[in-house]
Amino acid sequence: MDLDAIQQIFFQECEEGLAAMEGNFALLRDGDRDSETINGVFRCVHSIKGGAGAFGHERLQAYTHQYETLLDLIRNGTLELTPALLDVVVGAFDVLADHVAAARDGDTPPADAAMLERLVAAAGGDTEPKAAAAPAADAAPAVAISDDFDDLMSMLGDVAQSEDGADAANGWRLRYTPGSKAFEHGAEPLLLLRELTMLGGKVTSCDRAALPPLDMMDPECGYLAWDVALPASVAEDDIRAVFEFGDPSAITLTRGDAEPAMAEDSVDALFDLLDSMESAPVAVVAEPEVAAPPPPPAPAPVAAPAPAPAVSPVAAEPAAPRAAAPAAAVAPPAQTIRVDLDKLDRLVNLVGELVITQAMLAQRLAENQMGGISELSDLEHLTRELQESTMAIRAQPMKTVFSRVPRIVRELEGETGKRVRLEVDGEMTEVDKTVVERIGEPLTHLIRNAVDHGLEMPDVRVAAGKSAEGVVRLAAAHQSGRIVITVSDDGQGINRARVKAKAIEKGIILPDAVLSDEEIDNLIFAPGFSTAAAITNVSGRGVGMDVVRKNIQALGGRIGIQSREGFGSSFSLSLPLTLAVLDGMIVTVGQQTFVIPLGHIVESLRPDDDTLSRLGPDGTLLDVRGSYVPVLRIADYLGIEGAERNPTNAVLIVVEGDHGQAALLVDTIQDQRQVVVKSLEANYQAIDGVAGATILGDGRVALIADVDALTTRGRFANRPTAAIAA
């Protein structure tokens, strides 16, 4: 594997680390100060720093070093994680994400001087020496190694007996040998040994056999090796993760009798001495834009992944099988593999073609009176199972999107002065990767709308008998083969009188328009519509909700609103689980074949004259158990000739769309089957009322009806034209 491929893996891991950090920040915001949560943030920054040094991203490495320094002070208890300090840590995360993006795309690194100053100040100001205090390049080194070197070697060489004796017989024994050229690749043994002690490890000895006389020592070379004993309860993967950016051949990890560990006070004294030597001023040249000097070299980089662990366990002695038994009881970690998304998309397309071919084969055999053979049924079953398994590969939990919401809410709290409590449910609900990628922007606009327009100021809420803290709830769930995402709040609800007045003012509707509550609610999706009194960073330009509707419709979904003035609002997004395959009903309209998605269909029926009512010269209403829904002739909307226009001689399919129910008039119903969706926009052009196309078993192309677009057009077509402004 070449260096570029390894670097791409590094950036993929950076994205995963940044996502994990966001999740941990959400826990910290909610008051979870668990040490593992803080350690998780530290490990992500530490890993990014190591890779940055390996691939020469010096600005990213320098920034993460200072970020890591502050996080280290927090996790070891030197600094208390107050709300103000958490704001600094979260703010530094934004700059870190910009640094990673710039390094990945080859762009200019972001300006980080101000944030570096905040990090240094938060760490106490003297955690890192100021750049101005660095001595001239020709000055003598300020670190007098000889003053502390003897003490250091003595501490590393002496093995003290721990109070509780040796570890358990099946403990881990680790030998860490950085190698003579390790520092050239950014290795930093001190931080790695600290990571091991966080896992419960104890340094048992330091091998200095390769150490030359002081006058022959090269400060850029590594001469020492360390032996570390770790408890048996520590997972092997956790130990190896400490060296994830290092050379695998640098460590030897075995099980066996752990040697007595160095006393804890000796270890603490060792690290104190190493810290004092590390933080002593040295003759370095700092980057002009960075307030702190360049960091010490990062942990060892990924040079090239070894095909297998470089060091095999030491051969067990005859009595060793007892010690190996507990290791067998440990559940193996989940095995994963990184696959390029283009390869996965090609697989999905090929499976889609297989579904089409299977349908063609089934139809051809049926035409030759061979449709009942058992092998055909088995093929259909296997094809559907293969398609479902392929779609499951692309499935991702909604947590990927939901993890960004807490930070959005916290930012809105600061901008609006409101108090918000976020409740999240169903974040592990899985949906197709394409939907996950494209739902982020609409969801952001809905959250901003809920906080800015929905929730009241704390004093107003208290005066209305509510708690000063508003509640925004975000939920996701599977319903009838679709995913439904709900954003709700307990705020003031939609002021319909104000919405209607604003719509008249902007010319969206005529002054004499008579609208239902549902129609007034949907006015907020009109382009340019906003009830904000002034344009701010949060709202006022009238583009947010319009973006929501367009993006949801582009995903083949629909949006619904429920609001009660004074009690809050709820926005429901109903989306297909996947954009590649859907279950549909095959119908004919004239000489054309259409597919109506099953997710929209309520029922189908043949009407009689008693259930039909005339409305105006062309309109027709269908009585569905006391509720009247408009009858929409697909042929009229799409210009299809030769289709049946009389409802009593046709079939009506009652569907649910954005604006309620409607009855689609079709000639006949042919079949119900799973179809592969093909994009019209990519292969032809967008057509109003048509969501896509598919290939049927007989090779014909069938259009997929856009139920939301048809019901929207039909609803307004059956209303008096004076009600809506042209």
N, C-alpha and C positions, 0 to 999 in steps of 0.2 A: 504494500500500500504506500503510495507516494505521500509527500508531506502535505500537499494541498488537500488530499482526502482526509488525512488525520486532522487537519485544521478545521475542515467542515464538521467533523465529529465533535471537535471542541466547541464550535459555535452552537451546535445542536444541544450539547450538554449545558452550555450557557443559558439557552432559552429555557430548558427544563429547570435549571437552578433558579433563574429569575422568577419563574412561575411558582416554584416552591417557596421562595422568599415572600412573594405576595400573600400566599396562604398563611405563612407564619406571622406576617405583619397583621393579618386580620385577627389571628388568635391573640396577639399582643395587644391590639386595640381593644379587644373584648375583656382584657384583664388577665389573660392567661400568661403568667410569668414563669411557666415551667422551664427549667434549665434546658431541657431537650429542645424546646422551641427556639430559644436563643442560640443554642449550639447549632441548630439547623441553619439559621441565618449565617452564622460564622463560617460553617463548612462550605456553604455555597460561595461566599466571597473568597474564601481561601482557595477553592478549586479554580475559580475564575482567575485569580491572581497567578496561580501556578501555570495555567495554560498561556496566559498573557506573556509571562516571561519566556516561556518555551518558544513562542512564535514571534517574539520581537515586538510585541505591542507595548512599547515602553510607557506611553501615557496611561493606558489602561492598567498596567502593572503598578505604576506609581500611585494612581488613584485608589486602587483596591488595597494597596498596602496601608494607606492612611485610614481607609474605611475599616480594614481588618483590625488595626490597632485599637480603634475605639470599641469595636465589638468585643475584642479580647478583654478589655477592661470591664465591660458590662458582664460578660459571662463568668469571669472569675470573681465577681462581687466587688471589685474596686469602685465601680460607679453604679449608682442605683438608677434603674430604668424608669425615670420619671416621665410624665406625659410630654414635657418640653424636650427631653432627650430623645424620646421616641419620635417626635416630629423631625428632629435632626436626622435620625437614622433612616426614617422613611423618605425624607427629602433627598438624602444621599443615594437612595436606591434609584430614584428617577434619573439622576446624573449617571449612575452606573449603567442603567439600561441604555442611555444615549451613547455612552462609551462603547458598549458591546456592539451596538448597531453600527457605529462609525467604523470600528475595527473590522466588522464583518463586510461592510459595503465599501471599504476603502475610502471613506469620507474623512473630512477634517474632524478631529476630536472636538467634543463640546468644550466650551469655556467652563472650567471647573475650579478656578482660583478661589471664588467666593465660597463655594461649598467646602473646599479644602480648609479654608480658614475656620469655617464653622466646625469642622471635624476636629481640628487641632484645639480650638477653644473648648469644645465639649469634652475632649480628653484631658483637659487641664492646662493646655498651653505649653507645657514643658515635656509632653510625651515625646515629641520629636523636636530636634534642634531647629531653629530658624535658619533659612537659607543664608541670611545676611551674616550669621554667626560662623559660617563655615570658614576655615582658614584658607589662606592662599594656596594655590596648587603647589608652589615650591616650598611651602613651609614643612617643617618636620611633622610626622604623624603625631596626633594628639593622644593616641592610645598607647600607653606604656604597657605592652603585653607582658613584659618581664615582671611587672609588679604583682600581677594576679595569676600568672601562668602556673607557678608552682602549686599554689593553692588549688587551682582548677584541676590540675593533673592528679593531685592527691585525692581530691574528692571523687574524681571519676574512677580512680584506680582502686580505692578502698571499698571493700564489700562489707557492709555492716549487717548484723543479724537483726531481722525484724522481730517485733515483740511477739507476734503470733506464730513464728516459725515459718516453715516452708508452706507453699501453696498446696492445693490438692494435687493428687497424683496425676490427674489428667489435665493440668493447666497447660497453657500455651508457652512455648519458649521461642523467642524471636531474636534473630541475629541480624543487625542492621549495619551494613558496610557501604557507606555512600560511594566509595571509590575515589581515586585520585583526581579525576576530572569532573566530579559531581558539581562543584561550585560553578564551573563554566556553563552548566546547563540550568542554573538557578536553584540548586538544592539548598535547603535551609534546615539542617538537622534539628535545631532547637525547637522549631514549630512542630516538626514531626514527632519528636519525643514528647512534647506537650500534649499532642493529640492522643498518644498512647496512654499517657497518665490519666487523661480524661476518661479513658475506657477502663481504668482500674489497674493499668500496668505499673510496674516498678522496675527501674533500672537496677540491674544486679551487678554489672561490671562494665568497664570500658577497656577495650583492647588497644593498647598504645604501642604494640610491638613494632609497628611500621613507622613510628614517630622518629624523625631524624634529629640530630642536634639542632639547637635553636639557630645557630648561624647558617645552617644549611636548609632551613625550613622555607618552603614556598607558601605564602599565605593564600594563594589561589588553589592549593591542592588540599585534598582530604586525606588524613592519615589514620583516623580513629575508626573504631567499630564498637558498637554497643550491644550488650545482651539485655533483653527485657523479658520479664516474666509477666504473664497476663492470666487472669482467672479463666477457668474453663467455661464459665457462663458467657463469655464474649464470643459472638459469632465470628467465624473465620472471615466472612465477607466484610464485616466491620473493620477488622484489623487491616485487611488488604486495601480497603478504601482509603486509609490514611496515606497510602503510597500510590494512589491512583494515577498521579502525574509523574511518578518516578520510574526508575528502571527496575523491572521485576527481579533482575538478577542481584539487586542490592540487598534483598532480604531472604532469610531462611526461616521458615515457620514450621515448627514441629510441635507435637504433643509429647508430654513425658513429665518426669519429676521436675517440678520447677525449683530452681535453686533459691536459697534464702534471699529475700529482697532487701534492697537498701532501705534503711530507716526513713520514714516519711520526712522527718525534720532535715535529714541529710539531702533528700531530693529537693526540698524547698530551698535549702541553702544553695544547692547547686544552681537552680534556676535563677535565684536572686543574683548570684555572681555572674552568670551568663548574661542576664538582663543588663547588669551594670556595665559589662564589657561591650554589649551590643549597642547600648544607648550612648556610650562615650563619644564625644565629637571626633570625627575623622575628616581627613582632607578629601572632600568630594566636591563636585561642581553640580549644583542643582539646576534643573530645567528652569528657564526664565519665568514660565507662567505658573509654576507650582510653588506654593508657599513653603511646603516641607521639602526636604532634600529627597533625592531618589531613594527608594526603599532598598533594603538588603535583597539579595537575589531571592527569587521565588522558589517554591518547591520544585522538585525535578520534573521536567516536562515529559510528555508522551513522545518518545523517540520513534518507536514503531511497535505495534502490539505483538507480543510474543505469541507464537502458535500454541504454547502451553506454558504452564508455570515453569520458570527457569530453574527452580530449585526443587528437587524432589525431597520428600520427607526422609529423615534418617531411618535406616532399616530398623525395624522393631526387634527387640530381644525376645526370647521365648515367652517371657511373662507379659509381653505388651498387649496381647489381644484384649485383656480386661480394660485397658485404657482406651482402646479404639471403639468399644461398644457405645459409650455415650455419644460419640460423634455420629454414629449411624442413626441415632434417634432424632437428630436435628433435621427438620424438614428442609429439603433443598430449596434454594431461592428460585423464584419464577424466572424462567428462561425467556428472554426477549431478543428480538433482532430488529435492526434498523433497515427499513426498506424505503427506497426512493418513491415519492408519491406518484411520479409519472408511471412507474412500473405497476403500482397498485391500480391506478386508473385504467391502464391497459388491460389488466386482469378483469376489472369490473366490466369493461366494454366487451371483452371476449365472452364472459359469462352471459352478458346480455344477448350477444349474437347466438350463443348456444340456446338460450331460452326461445328465441325466435325460430331457430332451426328445428327445435323440438316441436314447437307448435305447428310448423309447416309439415313435418313428418306425420304428426298425429292427424292433421286434416287430410293429407294425401291418403293415408291408410283408411281413414273413415270413408273417403269417397270410393274406395275399392272394397268396402264391406269387410275391412280387417281392423276396425277400430277397437275391438274387444279383446285383443291379445294381451296376455299378462305382461309380456316384456315391455309393451308400450306404457302400461301403468307404472312399472318399475322405473322406466326411463323418466317419466314425468315426475315421479317422487324424488329421484336422485337429482334431477335438474333443479327442482325447487330447493332442495336441501343445499345444493352447491351454491345456488344464488344467495340464499339466506346466510350461509357461512361467509361468503365473500363480502356481503354487505356488513356483516358483523366485524370484519377486519377494519373497515373504515369507521366504525362506530367509536365515538368519543364521549366521555361524560360531560355534562353541562358545567361541571366544576371548572373546566378550562375557561369558560366565559364568566361564571359567577364569581370567581376569585378576584376579578378586577373591580367588582361592584363596591366592596367595603371602602376602598380608597376613594372611589368617586363620591360616595356618600360623605366621607370625612372632609373632602375638599369643599363640597357643597355646604356643609355645616359652617365652615370658616367663611365662605363667601356670602351666605345668606343670613347668618346669625341664628339659624334655627337649630333645634336639638332633635336628632334623629336616631331611632333605634332600628337597625336592619335585622329582619328575620329571613332566613334562607331555608328552603325546603326542597328536597328532590335534586340536589346538586349532582348526584351520581346517576341520574337518568341519562341514558345513552341515546345519541342521535348521530346521523351521518356527519362526517367531518366537514363537508361542504356547508351544511346548515350551521354548524358550530362557528365556522370562520365568518359567515356572513350575518349572523344574528347579533354580533357584538355592537355594531353601531346603532341599530334600532333600540336595543336594550339600554344603551347609554342615554339616548334621548328620552326614553320612558322614565328612567330613574331621575334624570334632571327635571323632567316635567312634574313628577310626583313630589319632589322636594320643593321646587320653586313655586309651582302653581297649586299643588295639592295641599301641602301642610301649611298650617298657620304659624305665626310667630308665637313664641312661648307664652307671652302675656295674653294674647288673644285666645289661645287654647285654654288657659287657666280660667279666663273670664267665661268661656263657654262650658265649663265644667269638665274639661278634658285634662289629661296629664300634660305637663309642659313639654314632654318628650313625645314627638310624633313617631308613628310606626310606619315603616315601608316594608312590605312583605314581597319577597321574590320566590316563586315556586315553579317547579317543572314536574310534569307527570305524563305518562302515556295514557291516551284515551282513544279507543276505537281506531287503532292503527296510525295515530298521529301523536305528535308531542304538543302539549299545551303549556305555554309559559305565561304565568300570570304575574303582573306587577300591580300591587294594590297599596293603598294608603288609607289612613283614618283621618284625613284632613277635611277640608270644607266642601269637597265635591265640586261638581261642575255647576257654575252659576249660569243657568240656561238663558235667563233674561239678558245677562251681560254678553254672552256668546252671540246671541241673535242680534243684539244691537251692534256689536262689533262687526258682524258679518254684513249687515246692511250698510254700515259706514264704509266698509271696504268694497262694496259693490258685489259681494259674493252672492247675495240673494236680493230679491226685490223687497221693498218695504211692506208690501201686502202679502208676502208669502206666509202660508199656513203650514207649519212644520210640526211633526211629532217630536217627542222628547228624544227618540233615537236619532232622528234626522238632525236635530240641533246638536247632539253630542258629536256626530260625525263631521260637523262643520269645522271642528278643530284640526282636521286633517287637510283642510284646503290650503293650497300654496299661499304663502304670505300672511296667513292668519295667526294672530297672537293677541292675547288679552293683556300682555305686560304693559305697564304704564310707561316704562322707559327701557331702552336697549342696554343690557348689561352683558357681562361675560357669560352669564348663565342662560338668558333668554331674551326675547323681544324682537327677533328678526323674522319669526314666522316660518322657519325652515325645518325645525326639528321634527314635528309630528308629520309633516309632509314626507320627510325622508323615511320615517317609520313605515308609513303606508306603502310607499313605493317599494321599499326593500322587502317588506313582507309579501307583497304581491309577486315580486320577482322570484321569491322562493316557493311560489305556489301555495301560499298560506292566506289566512284571513285574520282580521283583527276585530274584536268585539269590545264594547264599552258597557259597563254597568256603573251608574253613579246615583248617589242619593245626597242631595244638597245638605251639608252640615255633618255628614257621616263618612264621606270619603268616596273614592273612585277605584275601579278595578279595570285594568286593560288585559285582555286575554288574547294571546297570539297562538293560533292553531296552525301548525306546520307539518308537512309530510316528514316521516322519519327518514326518508331518503329521496333524493331527486332523480334517481336512476331508474327505479322500477316502481310501478303502482298497480293496485288491483282496480279494475274498471269494468263498467258495463258497456258492451258493444251494441250500438244502436245504428239505425239507418235513418237518414233524412234525405228524401229524394233518392238520387243516385250516389249520395255520399255516405261514408261510414264514419261514425264518431265514437270516441271513448269518453264516457262520463265517469270521473273518479268516484269510487265507492264511498270514500270518506265524506262526500258531499250529499249522497243520496239518502233520503228519508224513507221513501216508498215509491212504488209505481202502480198505476191503476188505469183502467179504461173508464172514462167518465160517461155519465148519461146527462140528458138535458136538465134533470132536476138539480144536479150539483153545479151547473154552470150558470153564470150571470153575465149579462152584457154590461160594458162600461164604455160609454162613448161610442164613436163610430167603429173603432177597431179593437178596443180593449175587452178582455174576458177575464172573469174571476172564477176560481175553483173553490167550492165549499169543501174544506177538509175538516170534518167533524166540528163544524161551528166556526172555524177560522177561514177567512178568505185570503187566498194567495193569487197573485197575478199569473196568468198563463202566458208564457213566452214562446213564440214561434222561432225556433233557431233558424229556420229557412229565411224568414224575413230579415233577421239581423245580419246573416252572413251571405245573403243574396243567392240562395240555392233554389234552382228551378225544379219543377216537377214534384215538389214535396206536398204532403197532405196538410191542408190548412184547417180542416174541420176537426175540432177536438173529439167529437163523438166517434169519428172514424180512425182516430189515432191513439197513441199511448201517451199518457202524461207521467213524467217522472218528477216527483216532488224533491227538490234539493234545498240545502241550507247554504246560504252565501253570506257575504259581509253584511248585507242589508236585510237579513231575514230570509224567509222561505219564498220559493217561486216554483211554478210547475213548467218544466220544459216539454214542449210538444215535439214528439218524434214519430216517425212512421211505424217502426217495429223495434223490438228488442231481439238481438241475435244470440248473445252469449255473455258470460261473465268470465273474465280471465285476467291473468297477470300480464302486463305489457311493459316493454322497455321504452323509456321516454327518450326521444330524440329532440334536440333543440331546433326550433325553427329559426331562431335568430342566427345561430351559427351556420345553418345550411341554406337559409333563404332570407327571410326578413320577419320582423315581429308583426303579428296580425291580431288586431283587437278582437277579443272573444275566443282566441285559440291559445292554449297554453303550451302546445308542443305537438309532436306527431309520434307515431309508432308504426311498425311493420307487422301486419297480421300473418297468420299461418299460411294464407293463400298468396302471400307476397304483396298484397295491396297495402297502400299507405292509408292509415286512419288518423284523423286529427283528434287531438285531445281537447275537449271543451274547457274553457276557462270559466268555471261556474260563477266565480265572484264578479268577473267583468260582465257576464251576461245578466246576472240578477241586478247589478247596479244600473245597467242601461235600461233594463226592462222596468225597473221600479220607477225611474223618473219618466220613462216614456208613457206610462199609464197615469201620470199625474197631469193636472192642468198646466199648460205651458207658461201661464202667467206667474206661476209660483217660483220658477227658477230664472235667474237672470241669464240671458244668452251669453 
